[in-house]
Amino acid sequence: MERSTTMFYNTSFGSIHPALQKLERENLVTVRQEANGKRVRKIYSRTAKGAKTFQDWISEPVAVFKTKDESMLRLFYFGHIEGDVAPHIQLYIDEANNWIAALETLLRTQDLSKVPTEFQKMAFFQFATMRYGLDVIKFSKGWYEQLLEDYKAQGFE
């Protein structure tokens, strides 16, 4: 089963187009069409109003730290799984290992000094966000490893 997952924010292709249309209706972006061989591409650009709206949004303090983690919802109900749950927990550990490897590889290739000066501030925070994601995933992996150990110690298998 293929699933679409991004590192920080999940969305579907079916929700992107309506979101762009809404931004266009609100005059936050403009759209122009560009021929690309046989296909026509839509190119979206922020308007001045869109840039201001973005600045206002990004500058607002976050009121409450919230985490939306579907794995915690599923974990809450793991007691309803018939049979051994250990393989299900191991899947989370394996997924964490995949993300850790990918993020560590990506971060090793980053060099702020090679980023054009006008983009270094943006890149600094983008790299910091990747490091945060890596740290969260490493913590989660350790947490799931401890959960698996505790589960096995209970003899539920």
Phi, psi and omega in degrees: 000125178267137178228150180262115180225135173251168185292321189240336186210123181267140176206164177248159178298329180292342180262345182291312182299312177299325179294318178294321177298319179296316178299321179293315179300326181273007180058034177266339175221159170244160180228140173226152181257143182225128179288134180224083186069233179275347182262156174247123179262145173260128179249120181258139178226144177288142172272173175300318177297320178296320179295318179294316179300318178297314179300317178299315182295312185291338181272346180291139174290149176281123186292315184222137176283115181237143174235127175254110184227103182300332181297328178291323177297314179296317180301322179305326183258008180302334179297345179270353179288129177283135179088196185289130180269345183309316179298328179291318177295319180299327177301321178295320179295316179298317178297319178299317179300320179297314180295319180299312180300315182295314182291320178297320177297313180298315182292328178296331183273353183276135178218105183301329181293341179268357178275134178307142185311318184291346180249001185295323179296316178297313182297323179305313182285330176293318177294320179298321179296320177296318178296321177299312179303317178299315180296319179297316181294320177297318177299312181300319179300313179298321180296315179292324177297318177294320177300315180298317178298314180296320179299313180296323179296333179285344179074026180286343186305000000 
